[in-house]
Amino acid sequence: MAAQKKITRAEQKALRPIQILDAAFEEFVRCGFAGTRVEDIADRVGVTKGTVYVYFETKEKLFEAMINHFSVPFQELLGITEGLSGSAIDRLLSILGLLYEQIAEDRTTRELTRLVIAEGHRFPDLIDRHHDQFIEPIIAKVDALILEGVASGEFREIPVEFSEIVVAPILTTTVLRLIFDDRRVPTPNKEAFLQAYFDLLLNGLLAKSH
């Protein structure tokens, strides 16, 4: 077996901010903002507390950088949606499937959601920027697809605010898993959940004769 290549000091220095952000995420998830100590973050990385402050001047700035760092997948998801093709229905269901994978199934995003909910009152400006930068573009994409589907006759006429209702089941599943973990809300079967979700979304609850 070939020996692992030892990284250079320059490479280690370049990696350090990401290592600190990864460690900060785990500590903030475990302890919350108020209970997190910068020295515990430093211990996870194997550096001194002073090294953390070299890259992030305060715990508040470290928290903000951590939220932004772990929100990048939302931007990547938006980029994926731009390449989707097919009918409005096909693209809408594809986006919702991607959102389910990113929010409900991904542990990091679930815990990020927990932090946004729990600590939002401390950082209202950060949470507003987070929503505007990472969440609003996805909601706008869903809005646009619904309006496109209405125009093409694929969807019935509905208020544009309907998009928040469309995404709600994914958020509900995520919050319930955060509250109960697997004690009362077992990890849902992805295919079964999406099939029931899409059926309810597209067909509603009323029987066809009503």
Backbone as JSON Lines, residues from 0, in Angstrom:
{"i":0,"aa":"M","n":[0.86,-1.2,0.0],"ca":[0.0,0.0,0.0],"c":[0.9,1.24,0.0]}
{"i":1,"aa":"A","n":[0.62,2.15,-0.9],"ca":[1.43,3.36,-1.01],"c":[1.19,4.27,0.19]}
{"i":2,"aa":"A","n":[2.24,4.9,0.66],"ca":[2.1,5.82,1.8],"c":[1.33,7.05,1.37]}
{"i":3,"aa":"Q","n":[0.49,7.55,2.29],"ca":[-0.27,8.75,1.97],"c":[0.67,9.94,1.82]}
{"i":4,"aa":"K","n":[0.38,10.75,0.83],"ca":[1.21,11.93,0.61],"c":[0.97,12.93,1.73]}
{"i":5,"aa":"K","n":[2.05,13.38,2.33],"ca":[1.95,14.36,3.41],"c":[1.68,15.73,2.82]}
{"i":6,"aa":"I","n":[0.67,16.4,3.36],"ca":[0.34,17.71,2.81],"c":[1.34,18.74,3.31]}
{"i":7,"aa":"T","n":[1.55,19.75,2.52],"ca":[2.51,20.8,2.86],"c":[1.9,21.76,3.88]}
{"i":8,"aa":"R","n":[2.76,22.58,4.47],"ca":[2.28,23.58,5.42],"c":[1.3,24.55,4.76]}
{"i":9,"aa":"A","n":[1.58,24.9,3.51],"ca":[0.69,25.82,2.78],"c":[-0.68,25.18,2.56]}
{"i":10,"aa":"E","n":[-0.67,23.88,2.21],"ca":[-1.93,23.17,2.01],"c":[-2.7,23.05,3.32]}
{"i":11,"aa":"Q","n":[-1.98,22.77,4.4],"ca":[-2.6,22.68,5.72],"c":[-3.23,24.01,6.12]}
{"i":12,"aa":"K","n":[-2.52,25.1,5.83],"ca":[-3.04,26.43,6.16],"c":[-4.3,26.73,5.36]}
{"i":13,"aa":"A","n":[-4.31,26.3,4.1],"ca":[-5.48,26.54,3.26],"c":[-6.69,25.74,3.74]}
{"i":14,"aa":"L","n":[-6.42,24.55,4.3],"ca":[-7.51,23.7,4.79],"c":[-8.04,24.15,6.15]}
{"i":15,"aa":"R","n":[-7.24,24.88,6.9],"ca":[-7.58,25.18,8.29],"c":[-8.94,25.85,8.48]}
{"i":16,"aa":"P","n":[-9.31,26.87,7.67],"ca":[-10.63,27.49,7.89],"c":[-11.78,26.49,7.74]}
{"i":17,"aa":"I","n":[-11.68,25.57,6.76],"ca":[-12.73,24.59,6.57],"c":[-12.78,23.62,7.74]}
{"i":18,"aa":"Q","n":[-11.61,23.22,8.23],"ca":[-11.56,22.33,9.39],"c":[-12.2,23.0,10.6]}
{"i":19,"aa":"I","n":[-11.95,24.28,10.78],"ca":[-12.54,25.01,11.89],"c":[-14.06,25.11,11.74]}
{"i":20,"aa":"L","n":[-14.53,25.38,10.52],"ca":[-15.96,25.47,10.28],"c":[-16.65,24.13,10.51]}
{"i":21,"aa":"D","n":[-16.01,23.05,10.08],"ca":[-16.57,21.71,10.31],"c":[-16.68,21.42,11.81]}
{"i":22,"aa":"A","n":[-15.62,21.75,12.53],"ca":[-15.62,21.52,13.98],"c":[-16.65,22.42,14.67]}
{"i":23,"aa":"A","n":[-16.75,23.67,14.21],"ca":[-17.71,24.6,14.79],"c":[-19.13,24.1,14.59]}
{"i":24,"aa":"F","n":[-19.41,23.56,13.42],"ca":[-20.74,23.02,13.15],"c":[-21.11,21.96,14.18]}
{"i":25,"aa":"E","n":[-20.21,21.02,14.43],"ca":[-20.5,19.94,15.37],"c":[-20.7,20.47,16.78]}
{"i":26,"aa":"E","n":[-19.92,21.45,17.18],"ca":[-20.06,22.01,18.52],"c":[-21.34,22.84,18.66]}
{"i":27,"aa":"F","n":[-21.65,23.63,17.64],"ca":[-22.89,24.42,17.71],"c":[-24.11,23.5,17.72]}
{"i":28,"aa":"V","n":[-24.07,22.42,16.97],"ca":[-25.17,21.45,16.97],"c":[-25.29,20.8,18.34]}
{"i":29,"aa":"R","n":[-24.15,20.46,18.93],"ca":[-24.15,19.74,20.21],"c":[-24.55,20.64,21.37]}
{"i":30,"aa":"C","n":[-24.1,21.89,21.35],"ca":[-24.24,22.75,22.54],"c":[-25.1,23.99,22.32]}
{"i":31,"aa":"G","n":[-25.45,24.3,21.07],"ca":[-26.1,25.58,20.82],"c":[-25.08,26.7,20.82]}
{"i":32,"aa":"F","n":[-25.5,27.88,20.41],"ca":[-24.55,28.99,20.32],"c":[-24.01,29.37,21.69]}
{"i":33,"aa":"A","n":[-24.92,29.58,22.65],"ca":[-24.49,30.06,23.96],"c":[-23.58,29.04,24.66]}
{"i":34,"aa":"G","n":[-23.86,27.76,24.49],"ca":[-23.11,26.74,25.21],"c":[-21.81,26.34,24.54]}
{"i":35,"aa":"T","n":[-21.59,26.79,23.33],"ca":[-20.37,26.41,22.6],"c":[-19.18,27.25,23.05]}
{"i":36,"aa":"R","n":[-18.07,26.58,23.3],"ca":[-16.83,27.26,23.68],"c":[-15.83,27.16,22.53]}
{"i":37,"aa":"V","n":[-15.19,28.27,22.24],"ca":[-14.23,28.29,21.13],"c":[-13.1,27.32,21.4]}
{"i":38,"aa":"E","n":[-12.71,27.14,22.66],"ca":[-11.64,26.2,22.96],"c":[-12.02,24.76,22.62]}
{"i":39,"aa":"D","n":[-13.3,24.43,22.72],"ca":[-13.74,23.08,22.34],"c":[-13.68,22.9,20.83]}
{"i":40,"aa":"I","n":[-13.99,23.95,20.11],"ca":[-13.85,23.9,18.65],"c":[-12.38,23.7,18.29]}
{"i":41,"aa":"A","n":[-11.51,24.46,18.95],"ca":[-10.07,24.35,18.69],"c":[-9.57,22.94,19.0]}
{"i":42,"aa":"D","n":[-10.07,22.36,20.09],"ca":[-9.64,21.0,20.46],"c":[-10.02,19.99,19.37]}
{"i":43,"aa":"R","n":[-11.18,20.17,18.78],"ca":[-11.6,19.25,17.71],"c":[-10.64,19.3,16.53]}
{"i":44,"aa":"V","n":[-10.11,20.48,16.26],"ca":[-9.22,20.65,15.12],"c":[-7.78,20.3,15.49]}
{"i":45,"aa":"G","n":[-7.46,20.42,16.79],"ca":[-6.1,20.18,17.22],"c":[-5.24,21.42,17.14]}
{"i":46,"aa":"V","n":[-5.87,22.57,17.39],"ca":[-5.14,23.85,17.37],"c":[-5.46,24.61,18.65]}
{"i":47,"aa":"T","n":[-4.84,25.75,18.83],"ca":[-5.12,26.59,19.99],"c":[-6.34,27.47,19.72]}
{"i":48,"aa":"K","n":[-6.93,27.99,20.8],"ca":[-8.06,28.91,20.65],"c":[-7.65,30.13,19.85]}
{"i":49,"aa":"G","n":[-6.4,30.58,20.04],"ca":[-5.91,31.74,19.32],"c":[-5.9,31.52,17.81]}
{"i":50,"aa":"T","n":[-5.64,30.29,17.39],"ca":[-5.64,29.99,15.95],"c":[-7.02,30.18,15.35]}
{"i":51,"aa":"V","n":[-8.04,29.78,16.1],"ca":[-9.41,29.98,15.62],"c":[-9.68,31.46,15.4]}
{"i":52,"aa":"Y","n":[-9.22,32.29,16.33],"ca":[-9.47,33.72,16.23],"c":[-8.64,34.39,15.12]}
{"i":53,"aa":"V","n":[-7.6,33.71,14.66],"ca":[-6.85,34.23,13.52],"c":[-7.75,34.28,12.29]}
{"i":54,"aa":"Y","n":[-8.59,33.27,12.16],"ca":[-9.45,33.16,10.97],"c":[-10.83,33.78,11.2]}
{"i":55,"aa":"F","n":[-11.32,33.74,12.43],"ca":[-12.66,34.25,12.74],"c":[-12.54,35.08,14.02]}
{"i":56,"aa":"E","n":[-12.78,36.38,13.9],"ca":[-12.46,37.32,14.98],"c":[-13.28,37.09,16.24]}
{"i":57,"aa":"T","n":[-14.54,36.66,16.07],"ca":[-15.42,36.45,17.22],"c":[-16.21,35.16,17.02]}
{"i":58,"aa":"K","n":[-16.83,34.69,18.09],"ca":[-17.68,33.51,17.98],"c":[-18.88,33.79,17.08]}
{"i":59,"aa":"E","n":[-19.36,35.03,17.13],"ca":[-20.49,35.42,16.28],"c":[-20.12,35.32,14.8]}
{"i":60,"aa":"K","n":[-18.92,35.82,14.45],"ca":[-18.49,35.76,13.05],"c":[-18.22,34.33,12.62]}
{"i":61,"aa":"L","n":[-17.76,33.51,13.54],"ca":[-17.55,32.1,13.24],"c":[-18.89,31.41,12.97]}
{"i":62,"aa":"F","n":[-19.9,31.73,13.77],"ca":[-21.22,31.14,13.58],"c":[-21.78,31.55,12.22]}
{"i":63,"aa":"E","n":[-21.65,32.84,11.88],"ca":[-22.15,33.32,10.59],"c":[-21.44,32.64,9.43]}
{"i":64,"aa":"A","n":[-20.12,32.51,9.52],"ca":[-19.36,31.86,8.46],"c":[-19.76,30.39,8.33]}
{"i":65,"aa":"M","n":[-20.02,29.75,9.46],"ca":[-20.43,28.34,9.45],"c":[-21.78,28.17,8.76]}
{"i":66,"aa":"I","n":[-22.74,29.04,9.08],"ca":[-24.06,28.96,8.43],"c":[-23.92,29.12,6.93]}
{"i":67,"aa":"N","n":[-23.15,30.1,6.49],"ca":[-22.97,30.33,5.05],"c":[-22.25,29.16,4.38]}
{"i":68,"aa":"H","n":[-21.25,28.63,5.05],"ca":[-20.48,27.51,4.48],"c":[-21.35,26.29,4.24]}
{"i":69,"aa":"F","n":[-22.19,25.96,5.19],"ca":[-23.01,24.75,5.08],"c":[-24.31,24.98,4.31]}
{"i":70,"aa":"S","n":[-24.52,26.21,3.84],"ca":[-25.69,26.5,3.01],"c":[-25.37,26.44,1.52]}
{"i":71,"aa":"V","n":[-24.1,26.31,1.18],"ca":[-23.69,26.29,-0.22],"c":[-24.42,25.22,-1.05]}
{"i":72,"aa":"P","n":[-24.72,24.02,-0.49],"ca":[-25.45,23.03,-1.29],"c":[-26.77,23.53,-1.86]}
{"i":73,"aa":"F","n":[-27.39,24.52,-1.21],"ca":[-28.63,25.07,-1.76],"c":[-28.36,25.79,-3.07]}
{"i":74,"aa":"Q","n":[-27.23,26.49,-3.16],"ca":[-26.87,27.14,-4.41],"c":[-26.57,26.09,-5.48]}
{"i":75,"aa":"E","n":[-25.9,25.02,-5.09],"ca":[-25.6,23.95,-6.04],"c":[-26.89,23.3,-6.53]}
{"i":76,"aa":"L","n":[-27.84,23.12,-5.61],"ca":[-29.13,22.54,-6.0],"c":[-29.85,23.43,-7.0]}
{"i":77,"aa":"L","n":[-29.8,24.74,-6.77],"ca":[-30.44,25.67,-7.7],"c":[-29.8,25.55,-9.08]}
{"i":78,"aa":"G","n":[-28.48,25.39,-9.12],"ca":[-27.81,25.22,-10.4],"c":[-28.27,23.97,-11.12]}
{"i":79,"aa":"I","n":[-28.5,22.89,-10.37],"ca":[-29.0,21.66,-10.97],"c":[-30.38,21.87,-11.58]}
{"i":80,"aa":"T","n":[-31.24,22.62,-10.87],"ca":[-32.6,22.82,-11.37],"c":[-32.61,23.57,-12.7]}
{"i":81,"aa":"E","n":[-31.6,24.41,-12.92],"ca":[-31.55,25.16,-14.17],"c":[-31.35,24.25,-15.37]}
{"i":82,"aa":"G","n":[-30.79,23.07,-15.14],"ca":[-30.54,22.15,-16.24],"c":[-31.64,21.12,-16.47]}
{"i":83,"aa":"L","n":[-32.73,21.21,-15.69],"ca":[-33.82,20.24,-15.85],"c":[-34.61,20.52,-17.12]}
{"i":84,"aa":"S","n":[-35.14,19.47,-17.7],"ca":[-35.96,19.61,-18.91],"c":[-37.25,18.82,-18.74]}
{"i":85,"aa":"G","n":[-38.16,19.0,-19.67],"ca":[-39.43,18.31,-19.61],"c":[-40.57,19.26,-19.31]}
{"i":86,"aa":"S","n":[-41.74,18.71,-19.02],"ca":[-42.91,19.52,-18.73],"c":[-42.76,20.22,-17.39]}
{"i":87,"aa":"A","n":[-43.66,21.16,-17.1],"ca":[-43.64,21.84,-15.81],"c":[-43.82,20.84,-14.68]}
{"i":88,"aa":"I","n":[-44.7,19.86,-14.89],"ca":[-44.92,18.83,-13.87],"c":[-43.64,18.04,-13.63]}
{"i":89,"aa":"D","n":[-42.99,17.6,-14.7],"ca":[-41.77,16.81,-14.57],"c":[-40.69,17.58,-13.81]}
{"i":90,"aa":"R","n":[-40.52,18.84,-14.17],"ca":[-39.47,19.64,-13.54],"c":[-39.81,19.96,-12.09]}
{"i":91,"aa":"L","n":[-41.1,20.21,-11.8],"ca":[-41.51,20.49,-10.43],"c":[-41.26,19.28,-9.53]}
{"i":92,"aa":"L","n":[-41.65,18.1,-10.0],"ca":[-41.44,16.89,-9.2],"c":[-39.95,16.6,-9.02]}
{"i":93,"aa":"S","n":[-39.16,16.89,-10.04],"ca":[-37.71,16.69,-9.92],"c":[-37.13,17.61,-8.85]}
{"i":94,"aa":"I","n":[-37.56,18.87,-8.86],"ca":[-37.07,19.82,-7.86],"c":[-37.47,19.39,-6.45]}
{"i":95,"aa":"L","n":[-38.71,18.96,-6.29],"ca":[-39.17,18.54,-4.97],"c":[-38.43,17.3,-4.49]}
{"i":96,"aa":"G","n":[-38.12,16.4,-5.41],"ca":[-37.32,15.23,-5.05],"c":[-35.93,15.62,-4.6]}
{"i":97,"aa":"L","n":[-35.33,16.58,-5.3],"ca":[-34.0,17.07,-4.92],"c":[-34.04,17.77,-3.56]}
{"i":98,"aa":"L","n":[-35.1,18.54,-3.33],"ca":[-35.24,19.22,-2.04],"c":[-35.39,18.23,-0.9]}
{"i":99,"aa":"Y","n":[-36.16,17.16,-1.15],"ca":[-36.33,16.13,-0.12],"c":[-34.98,15.52,0.24]}
{"i":100,"aa":"E","n":[-34.2,15.2,-0.77],"ca":[-32.88,14.61,-0.52],"c":[-31.99,15.58,0.25]}
{"i":101,"aa":"Q","n":[-32.04,16.85,-0.12],"ca":[-31.14,17.83,0.48],"c":[-31.55,18.22,1.89]}
{"i":102,"aa":"I","n":[-32.86,18.3,2.14],"ca":[-33.32,18.8,3.44],"c":[-33.67,17.67,4.4]}
{"i":103,"aa":"A","n":[-34.53,16.76,3.97],"ca":[-35.03,15.74,4.89],"c":[-34.04,14.6,5.1]}
{"i":104,"aa":"E","n":[-33.28,14.25,4.06],"ca":[-32.41,13.09,4.16],"c":[-30.98,13.43,4.58]}
{"i":105,"aa":"D","n":[-30.55,14.66,4.37],"ca":[-29.17,15.03,4.65],"c":[-29.03,15.51,6.09]}
{"i":106,"aa":"R","n":[-28.22,14.82,6.88],"ca":[-28.09,15.14,8.3],"c":[-27.57,16.55,8.51]}
{"i":107,"aa":"T","n":[-26.62,16.98,7.71],"ca":[-26.05,18.31,7.87],"c":[-27.1,19.39,7.67]}
{"i":108,"aa":"T","n":[-27.92,19.24,6.62],"ca":[-28.94,20.26,6.35],"c":[-30.02,20.24,7.43]}
{"i":109,"aa":"R","n":[-30.37,19.05,7.92],"ca":[-31.35,18.98,9.01],"c":[-30.84,19.73,10.24]}
{"i":110,"aa":"E","n":[-29.59,19.5,10.6],"ca":[-29.05,20.16,11.78],"c":[-28.87,21.66,11.54]}
{"i":111,"aa":"L","n":[-28.56,22.04,10.3],"ca":[-28.5,23.46,9.96],"c":[-29.87,24.1,10.16]}
{"i":112,"aa":"T","n":[-30.91,23.39,9.77],"ca":[-32.28,23.87,9.98],"c":[-32.56,24.06,11.46]}
{"i":113,"aa":"R","n":[-32.09,23.1,12.28],"ca":[-32.27,23.23,13.73],"c":[-31.6,24.51,14.25]}
{"i":114,"aa":"L","n":[-30.38,24.77,13.78],"ca":[-29.65,25.95,14.24],"c":[-30.34,27.24,13.8]}
{"i":115,"aa":"V","n":[-30.84,27.26,12.57],"ca":[-31.52,28.45,12.07],"c":[-32.76,28.74,12.91]}
{"i":116,"aa":"I","n":[-33.5,27.68,13.26],"ca":[-34.71,27.85,14.08],"c":[-34.34,28.28,15.5]}
{"i":117,"aa":"A","n":[-33.37,27.59,16.1],"ca":[-33.03,27.82,17.5],"c":[-32.31,29.14,17.74]}
{"i":118,"aa":"E","n":[-31.46,29.54,16.8],"ca":[-30.61,30.7,17.03],"c":[-31.02,31.91,16.2]}
{"i":119,"aa":"G","n":[-32.09,31.79,15.44],"ca":[-32.51,32.87,14.56],"c":[-32.77,34.18,15.28]}
{"i":120,"aa":"H","n":[-33.28,34.08,16.52],"ca":[-33.57,35.32,17.27],"c":[-32.31,36.07,17.63]}
{"i":121,"aa":"R","n":[-31.17,35.38,17.71],"ca":[-29.9,36.04,18.02],"c":[-29.31,36.74,16.79]}
{"i":122,"aa":"F","n":[-29.62,36.18,15.62],"ca":[-28.99,36.66,14.38],"c":[-30.05,36.93,13.31]}
{"i":123,"aa":"P","n":[-30.99,37.85,13.57],"ca":[-32.06,38.07,12.59],"c":[-31.55,38.52,11.22]}
{"i":124,"aa":"D","n":[-30.52,39.38,11.21],"ca":[-29.99,39.84,9.92],"c":[-29.34,38.69,9.16]}
{"i":125,"aa":"L","n":[-28.61,37.85,9.85],"ca":[-27.99,36.68,9.22],"c":[-29.05,35.75,8.64]}
{"i":126,"aa":"I","n":[-30.09,35.48,9.41],"ca":[-31.13,34.56,8.95],"c":[-31.87,35.15,7.76]}
{"i":127,"aa":"D","n":[-32.1,36.46,7.77],"ca":[-32.75,37.1,6.63],"c":[-31.87,36.99,5.38]}
{"i":128,"aa":"R","n":[-30.57,37.23,5.53],"ca":[-29.66,37.11,4.4],"c":[-29.59,35.66,3.91]}
{"i":129,"aa":"H","n":[-29.56,34.74,4.85],"ca":[-29.55,33.32,4.49],"c":[-30.77,32.96,3.67]}
{"i":130,"aa":"H","n":[-31.94,33.45,4.09],"ca":[-33.18,33.17,3.36],"c":[-33.13,33.8,1.96]}
{"i":131,"aa":"D","n":[-32.71,35.05,1.89],"ca":[-32.68,35.75,0.61],"c":[-31.69,35.11,-0.36]}
{"i":132,"aa":"Q","n":[-30.55,34.66,0.16],"ca":[-29.49,34.14,-0.7],"c":[-29.7,32.68,-1.09]}
{"i":133,"aa":"F","n":[-30.19,31.87,-0.17],"ca":[-30.2,30.43,-0.4],"c":[-31.6,29.83,-0.58]}
{"i":134,"aa":"I","n":[-32.6,30.37,0.14],"ca":[-33.93,29.76,0.13],"c":[-34.86,30.42,-0.88]}
{"i":135,"aa":"E","n":[-34.89,31.74,-0.88],"ca":[-35.81,32.47,-1.74],"c":[-35.64,32.12,-3.22]}
{"i":136,"aa":"P","n":[-34.41,31.97,-3.75],"ca":[-34.28,31.6,-5.16],"c":[-34.92,30.25,-5.5]}
{"i":137,"aa":"I","n":[-34.9,29.31,-4.56],"ca":[-35.53,28.01,-4.8],"c":[-37.05,28.15,-4.79]}
{"i":138,"aa":"I","n":[-37.57,28.92,-3.81],"ca":[-39.02,29.16,-3.76],"c":[-39.47,29.89,-5.03]}
{"i":139,"aa":"A","n":[-38.66,30.85,-5.49],"ca":[-38.99,31.57,-6.71],"c":[-39.03,30.63,-7.92]}
{"i":140,"aa":"K","n":[-38.13,29.65,-7.93],"ca":[-38.11,28.66,-9.01],"c":[-39.39,27.83,-8.99]}
{"i":141,"aa":"V","n":[-39.83,27.43,-7.81],"ca":[-41.09,26.68,-7.69],"c":[-42.26,27.55,-8.13]}
{"i":142,"aa":"D","n":[-42.26,28.83,-7.7],"ca":[-43.3,29.77,-8.13],"c":[-43.38,29.84,-9.66]}
{"i":143,"aa":"A","n":[-42.22,30.01,-10.27],"ca":[-42.16,30.16,-11.73],"c":[-42.68,28.92,-12.44]}
{"i":144,"aa":"L","n":[-42.35,27.74,-11.91],"ca":[-42.82,26.5,-12.53],"c":[-44.33,26.34,-12.39]}
{"i":145,"aa":"I","n":[-44.87,26.75,-11.24],"ca":[-46.32,26.67,-11.05],"c":[-47.02,27.6,-12.04]}
{"i":146,"aa":"L","n":[-46.52,28.83,-12.16],"ca":[-47.12,29.77,-13.1],"c":[-46.99,29.28,-14.54]}
{"i":147,"aa":"E","n":[-45.84,28.68,-14.86],"ca":[-45.66,28.12,-16.2],"c":[-46.65,26.98,-16.44]}
{"i":148,"aa":"G","n":[-46.86,26.15,-15.42],"ca":[-47.81,25.04,-15.55],"c":[-49.24,25.53,-15.7]}
{"i":149,"aa":"V","n":[-49.58,26.61,-15.0],"ca":[-50.91,27.2,-15.14],"c":[-51.09,27.72,-16.57]}
{"i":150,"aa":"A","n":[-50.08,28.42,-17.08],"ca":[-50.15,28.99,-18.42],"c":[-50.27,27.9,-19.49]}
{"i":151,"aa":"S","n":[-49.62,26.76,-19.28],"ca":[-49.65,25.69,-20.28],"c":[-50.86,24.77,-20.12]}
{"i":152,"aa":"G","n":[-51.65,24.99,-19.07],"ca":[-52.82,24.15,-18.84],"c":[-52.52,22.88,-18.05]}
{"i":153,"aa":"E","n":[-51.28,22.71,-17.58],"ca":[-50.95,21.53,-16.78],"c":[-51.51,21.63,-15.37]}
{"i":154,"aa":"F","n":[-51.56,22.84,-14.81],"ca":[-52.06,23.07,-13.47],"c":[-53.3,23.96,-13.53]}
{"i":155,"aa":"R","n":[-54.17,23.81,-12.53],"ca":[-55.3,24.72,-12.43],"c":[-54.83,26.05,-11.86]}
{"i":156,"aa":"E","n":[-55.68,27.07,-12.0],"ca":[-55.34,28.4,-11.52],"c":[-55.25,28.38,-10.0]}
{"i":157,"aa":"I","n":[-54.14,28.85,-9.45],"ca":[-53.94,28.86,-8.0],"c":[-53.18,30.12,-7.61]}
{"i":158,"aa":"P","n":[-53.32,30.55,-6.34],"ca":[-52.51,31.7,-5.89],"c":[-51.03,31.33,-5.92]}
{"i":159,"aa":"V","n":[-50.2,32.3,-6.22],"ca":[-48.77,32.03,-6.33],"c":[-48.18,31.61,-4.98]}
{"i":160,"aa":"E","n":[-48.82,32.02,-3.86],"ca":[-48.31,31.63,-2.54],"c":[-48.41,30.12,-2.32]}
{"i":161,"aa":"F","n":[-49.08,29.44,-3.23],"ca":[-49.24,27.99,-3.15],"c":[-47.9,27.28,-3.05]}
{"i":162,"aa":"S","n":[-46.85,27.91,-3.56],"ca":[-45.54,27.25,-3.57],"c":[-45.08,26.89,-2.16]}
{"i":163,"aa":"E","n":[-45.41,27.71,-1.17],"ca":[-45.01,27.4,0.2],"c":[-45.75,26.17,0.71]}
{"i":164,"aa":"I","n":[-46.99,25.99,0.29],"ca":[-47.74,24.78,0.65],"c":[-47.14,23.57,-0.04]}
{"i":165,"aa":"V","n":[-46.67,23.75,-1.26],"ca":[-46.08,22.65,-2.02],"c":[-44.85,22.1,-1.3]}
{"i":166,"aa":"V","n":[-44.04,22.99,-0.73],"ca":[-42.79,22.56,-0.08],"c":[-43.03,22.12,1.36]}
{"i":167,"aa":"A","n":[-44.17,22.48,1.95],"ca":[-44.42,22.27,3.37],"c":[-44.23,20.82,3.85]}
{"i":168,"aa":"P","n":[-44.69,19.8,3.12],"ca":[-44.51,18.43,3.64],"c":[-43.05,18.04,3.86]}
{"i":169,"aa":"I","n":[-42.14,18.56,3.03],"ca":[-40.72,18.27,3.22],"c":[-40.23,18.9,4.52]}
{"i":170,"aa":"L","n":[-40.64,20.14,4.76],"ca":[-40.21,20.83,5.98],"c":[-40.82,20.18,7.21]}
{"i":171,"aa":"T","n":[-42.09,19.75,7.11],"ca":[-42.74,19.09,8.24],"c":[-42.02,17.81,8.61]}
{"i":172,"aa":"T","n":[-41.68,17.01,7.61],"ca":[-40.95,15.76,7.87],"c":[-39.6,16.05,8.52]}
{"i":173,"aa":"T","n":[-38.93,17.09,8.05],"ca":[-37.62,17.46,8.6],"c":[-37.74,17.88,10.06]}
{"i":174,"aa":"V","n":[-38.71,18.73,10.37],"ca":[-38.88,19.21,11.74],"c":[-39.25,18.07,12.68]}
{"i":175,"aa":"L","n":[-40.13,17.18,12.25],"ca":[-40.51,16.04,13.09],"c":[-39.31,15.14,13.39]}
{"i":176,"aa":"R","n":[-38.46,14.95,12.4],"ca":[-37.25,14.14,12.64],"c":[-36.29,14.84,13.58]}
{"i":177,"aa":"L","n":[-36.24,16.17,13.52],"ca":[-35.4,16.91,14.44],"c":[-35.93,16.81,15.87]}
{"i":178,"aa":"I","n":[-37.25,16.83,16.02],"ca":[-37.85,16.78,17.35],"c":[-37.73,15.38,17.96]}
{"i":179,"aa":"F","n":[-38.1,14.37,17.18],"ca":[-38.21,13.02,17.73],"c":[-37.08,12.08,17.33]}
{"i":180,"aa":"D","n":[-36.21,12.53,16.41],"ca":[-35.18,11.65,15.87],"c":[-35.88,10.41,15.31]}
{"i":181,"aa":"D","n":[-35.43,9.21,15.66],"ca":[-36.09,8.01,15.15],"c":[-36.98,7.35,16.19]}
{"i":182,"aa":"R","n":[-37.24,8.03,17.33],"ca":[-38.04,7.43,18.39],"c":[-39.49,7.26,17.96]}
{"i":183,"aa":"R","n":[-40.07,8.3,17.41],"ca":[-41.48,8.25,17.0],"c":[-41.67,8.48,15.51]}
{"i":184,"aa":"V","n":[-40.64,8.98,14.87],"ca":[-40.72,9.25,13.43],"c":[-39.59,8.47,12.76]}
{"i":185,"aa":"P","n":[-39.85,7.2,12.42],"ca":[-38.81,6.42,11.75],"c":[-38.41,7.07,10.43]}
{"i":186,"aa":"T","n":[-37.19,6.85,10.03],"ca":[-36.74,7.36,8.75],"c":[-37.67,6.86,7.65]}
{"i":187,"aa":"P","n":[-38.36,7.77,6.94],"ca":[-39.33,7.31,5.94],"c":[-38.65,6.68,4.74]}
{"i":188,"aa":"N","n":[-39.34,5.74,4.13],"ca":[-38.87,5.19,2.87],"c":[-39.0,6.28,1.81]}
{"i":189,"aa":"K","n":[-37.88,6.64,1.22],"ca":[-37.88,7.78,0.3],"c":[-38.86,7.6,-0.84]}
{"i":190,"aa":"E","n":[-38.82,6.45,-1.51],"ca":[-39.67,6.23,-2.67],"c":[-41.15,6.27,-2.28]}
{"i":191,"aa":"A","n":[-41.49,5.63,-1.15],"ca":[-42.89,5.6,-0.71],"c":[-43.36,6.99,-0.33]}
{"i":192,"aa":"F","n":[-42.49,7.74,0.37],"ca":[-42.86,9.09,0.77],"c":[-43.12,9.97,-0.45]}
{"i":193,"aa":"L","n":[-42.18,9.95,-1.39],"ca":[-42.32,10.81,-2.57],"c":[-43.53,10.41,-3.4]}
{"i":194,"aa":"Q","n":[-43.8,9.12,-3.5],"ca":[-44.97,8.68,-4.28],"c":[-46.25,9.21,-3.65]}
{"i":195,"aa":"A","n":[-46.38,9.09,-2.31],"ca":[-47.58,9.59,-1.63],"c":[-47.64,11.11,-1.69]}
{"i":196,"aa":"Y","n":[-46.51,11.75,-1.53],"ca":[-46.42,13.21,-1.57],"c":[-46.84,13.74,-2.92]}
{"i":197,"aa":"F","n":[-46.29,13.18,-3.99],"ca":[-46.6,13.65,-5.34],"c":[-48.06,13.35,-5.7]}
{"i":198,"aa":"D","n":[-48.56,12.2,-5.27],"ca":[-49.96,11.85,-5.57],"c":[-50.9,12.84,-4.9]}
{"i":199,"aa":"L","n":[-50.63,13.15,-3.63],"ca":[-51.47,14.11,-2.92],"c":[-51.35,15.5,-3.52]}
{"i":200,"aa":"L","n":[-50.14,15.87,-3.89],"ca":[-49.91,17.19,-4.48],"c":[-50.66,17.36,-5.8]}
{"i":201,"aa":"L","n":[-50.57,16.36,-6.66],"ca":[-51.15,16.48,-7.99],"c":[-52.63,16.18,-8.05]}
{"i":202,"aa":"N","n":[-53.13,15.34,-7.13],"ca":[-54.53,14.9,-7.21],"c":[-55.4,15.41,-6.07]}
{"i":203,"aa":"G","n":[-54.8,15.93,-5.01],"ca":[-55.6,16.42,-3.9],"c":[-56.27,15.3,-3.12]}
{"i":204,"aa":"L","n":[-57.18,15.67,-2.23],"ca":[-57.84,14.69,-1.38],"c":[-59.23,14.29,-1.86]}
{"i":205,"aa":"L","n":[-59.89,15.16,-2.6],"ca":[-61.27,14.86,-2.99],"c":[-61.33,13.78,-4.06]}
{"i":206,"aa":"A","n":[-62.33,12.91,-3.94],"ca":[-62.57,11.92,-4.97],"c":[-62.99,12.64,-6.26]}
{"i":207,"aa":"K","n":[-62.74,12.02,-7.41],"ca":[-62.99,12.68,-8.7],"c":[-64.46,13.04,-8.89]}
{"i":208,"aa":"S","n":[-65.37,12.33,-8.23],"ca":[-66.8,12.6,-8.43],"c":[-67.27,13.83,-7.69]}
{"i":209,"aa":"H","n":[-66.43,14.37,-6.77],"ca":[-66.85,15.55,-5.99],"c":[-66.58,16.82,-6.79]}
